[in-house]
């Protein structure tokens, strides 16, 4: 139970998006030209196009956090120790993560709804349609 709570806390912290500023805070504001001459003002220079932003550290951090979680928790839910999760193993883990997350919606679900939600999650995670979820598929599924 402690592992599940720790894992859900890690996922919640990793989900916080990084805050990035769009404007350069160090750039000096443009001062208006003052002149007593009746001269037509020059057209304003167009700003240079912004460089491609670097990948957000939060996204990298989330992927790394999810990978650590999967590496730590996967063996506990792989009951038959075959290196893959079948649907019941996957569902058990997914429902435990959801319940530990403290989501009021999860607590309000009846058993039939939870079973369908877990089954749909398994179908989404099993990208190769092998009826098993590998560590790589679980990483991709949890990382979003």
N, C-alpha and C positions, 0 to 999 in steps of 0.2 A: 504494500500500500504506500509505503514511504517512497519507493522508487517511482510509482505512478504520479504521486503528488509532486515530486522533484521534477520529473519529466515534463509534466504539464506546466509547471512554473517556468521551466527553461524555455518551453515553446512560447509561452505567453510573453516572456521578456524579449525573445528573439523577434517577435512579431511587431515590435514597436518600430515604426518607420523612422528613418533618419530625416532630420530636418535640414534642408539645404537652402541657402539664400540664392536668389536669382541675380541680384545686383551686387557689384563689387563695393563693399562698405568703405574701402580705402580710396575710391575714386573721388576726386575733387568735383564739387558741383560746378557746372558751367556758369560763369559770371556773365551777365548781360553786358553787351558793349554799350558804352555811353559815348556819345559824340554830339558835338554842337553843329557839325556839318550836316547838310541835307543830302546824305548819300544813301543810295539804295543798299539795304543790308545784304550781305552775302548769304547764299542759301546755307542752311545748317548742314553740317557734315553728317552723313548717315553712320550710325554706329556699326562697328565691325560685327560680323556674325559671331555668335557665341560658339566656342569650341564644344565638341561633343563631351557631355559630362561623363566623368568616371563612374564605374559601377558603384552603386550605393553600398557602403560598408555594412548596412543592416542586412541587405540581401545575402552578402557573403557570410555574414555572421549567422544568419538563420540557417543557411545550408550546412554550415559547419556544425551548428548546434543540433540540427536534425540528424546529421550523420553520427554524431557522438551518441545521441539518444538511441538510434537504431542499433548501433554497435553494442551498446550496453544492455538494451532490453530485448532485442530479437531472440537471443537464446532462451530467455525465460518463457516466451510464448511459443517457441518452436518445440512443442511437446514431444514429437517423434524424432527430433534432432536430425532432420534430413536437410536442413539448410534453407527450407522454404516454409511458408505458412499456407496451410490449407484454409478453407473458408471458416471453419469453427475457430481455429487458432487466431486468424486475422480478426474475426469478429470480437473475440474475447479481448484482444489488445485494444482495438478501436473503441469499444464501449468503455473500457477502463480509462483510456485517455480522455474520452469525452466526459465521463462522470467526474474524473478528478479535476477537470477544468473549471468546475463550479458553474457551468452554464445552466441557468434556470430552465431553458428549453429542454435540455437533456434530461433533467430530473422530472419534467412534466410528461415525457414520452411514455406511452404504455409499452408493454413488452412486444406487441406486434409491430408497432412503429419502430422501435429500436432494432428489431430483427431485420425489417425491410431496409432501414437506414444502413445497417452494417453490411447487408447483402449488396446494396448499391455501391457502398464504399469498396467492397471487395472487387466488384466488377470494374470499377474505375481504376483501382490500383493494379489489377492483373492486366497490364497492357499487352502482354504477349498471348493472352487467352489460354494459358497453360493450366488453369484451375489451381495455380499456386502463385504466391507472391514472394518474390526474391527480396533480398536486402536492398538491391538497387531499385526495385519497383517501390518498396516501402519508403525509401529515401525520397524518391521523386513524388510519391503521393503525399507524404507529410510536409514536404517543403513547399507544396502548392504549385 
